[in-house]
Amino acid sequence: MQAGFYTQVLGLGRTPDDVAITGAVRCKARWMANHNATCNFWRGVENLSVTPTQDQNINIWAVSQATALRRVHVRAI
């Protein structure tokens, strides 16, 4: 899942591990010609777990301002 502008991704479980995503919850800065992450803002992810299987098993969160990454469990494989 690629989170766009003004997007909040919420896990509705009691704990982050109640909502498990395998793959990625990510925000990249590839949409700009110079991949400038300082123009990525207003995104949030909360209360879920992620097992990254893309981008060499790394979860990418390239956001500069107005962002939240709360109660997220990033699992290693």
C-alpha positions as a printed Julia matrix, in Angstrom:
77×3 Matrix{Float64}:
  0.0     0.0     0.0
  1.34    3.41   -0.97
 -0.05    6.11    1.36
 -0.84    9.36   -0.48
 -1.42   12.96    0.64
 -4.04   13.47    3.39
 -4.17    9.71    4.08
 -4.33    7.97    7.42
 -4.06    4.18    7.63
 -5.57    2.78   10.83
 -5.54   -0.71   12.25
 -8.76   -1.27   14.16
 -7.52   -4.05   16.43
 -6.91   -3.77   20.15
 -3.13   -4.0    19.67
 -0.88   -3.38   16.66
 -0.37   -7.13   16.2
 -4.15   -7.64   15.76
 -3.85   -6.08   12.28
 -0.97   -7.69   10.36
  0.09   -6.55    6.89
  2.65   -8.5     4.88
  4.27   -6.56    2.07
  4.61   -2.88    2.95
  2.9     0.21    4.25
  5.13    2.81    2.74
  5.53    6.35    1.6
  8.14    7.02   -1.05
  9.28   10.27   -2.6
  9.53    8.91   -6.14
  6.76   11.11   -7.51
  9.11   14.11   -7.72
 11.87   14.36  -10.29
 14.61   14.53   -7.63
 12.92   12.15   -5.1
 12.67   15.01   -2.59
 10.93   13.71    0.54
 10.59   17.22    2.0
  7.46   17.64   -0.14
  5.78   14.51    1.32
  3.44   15.46    4.15
  0.03   14.83    5.77
  0.28   11.05    6.07
 -0.28    8.79    9.05
 -0.15    5.12   10.02
 -1.37    3.87   13.36
 -2.01    0.67   15.32
 -0.87   -2.11   12.97
  2.03   -4.45   12.32
  3.97   -4.68    9.07
  6.21   -7.46    7.81
  8.11   -5.8     4.95
  8.71   -8.01    1.91
  9.48   -5.26   -0.63
 12.53   -3.01   -1.14
 14.96   -5.54    0.39
 12.52   -6.13    3.3
 12.62   -2.48    4.4
  9.55   -0.42    5.22
 10.1     3.05    3.71
  8.49    6.09    5.36
  9.91    9.16    3.56
  7.77   11.95    5.02
  8.96   15.34    6.19
  6.13   17.05    8.06
  2.62   16.61    9.48
  3.14   12.87    9.85
  2.5    10.21   12.45
  3.76    6.66   12.76
  2.16    5.52   16.04
  1.87    2.09   17.61
  3.43    0.36   14.6
  5.27   -2.93   14.97
  7.68   -3.41   12.05
  8.64   -7.07   12.0
 11.87   -8.51   10.64
 11.81  -11.68    8.58
